[in-house]
Amino acid sequence: FYLGYRAGVRGPNKILQRLNFGRPHHRILYVVARQPGVSMTALIDILAVTRQALHRPLRELIDQGYVIQKPSPVNRRIALLTLSPKGAALEARLTAAQYEAFAKAFAAAGPEAERHWKAVMRELASQVHQHLMTTL
């Protein structure tokens, strides 16, 4: 599993490295891209990190114009996060690099393997989703 994971993040890691970013930056971009307007608290829960662990990479993404932080219109003490066009473009490049790695693996393993792998991933994701729904 670990070696497969490393193969899946190799392409994005090369892109991130050129920007002096790392895996935490990618994880933040990924979640914010899929949940525009996510609060900081929800992002911490989704990523299962501490506020301290999130602070530096998120601050860098905001300072460099990849993530936009705005106060909630309902409660100005709550910060909501969205990607800027620059952030959306970077996230798309990172995701495309991952999809390319998976496409190569699926082409070699065949359509049945891809179908089964996706079923396993959906099940694992639903377990995490159920956990998040009970804790949020």
Secondary structure, 3 states (H helix, E strand, C coil): CHHHHHHHHHHHHHHHHHCCCCHHHHHHHHHHHHCCCEEHHHHHHHHCCCHHHHHHHHHHHHHCCCEEEEECCCCCCCEEEEECHHHHHHHHHHHHHHHHHHHHHHHHHCHHHHHHHHHHHHHHHHHHHHHHHHHC
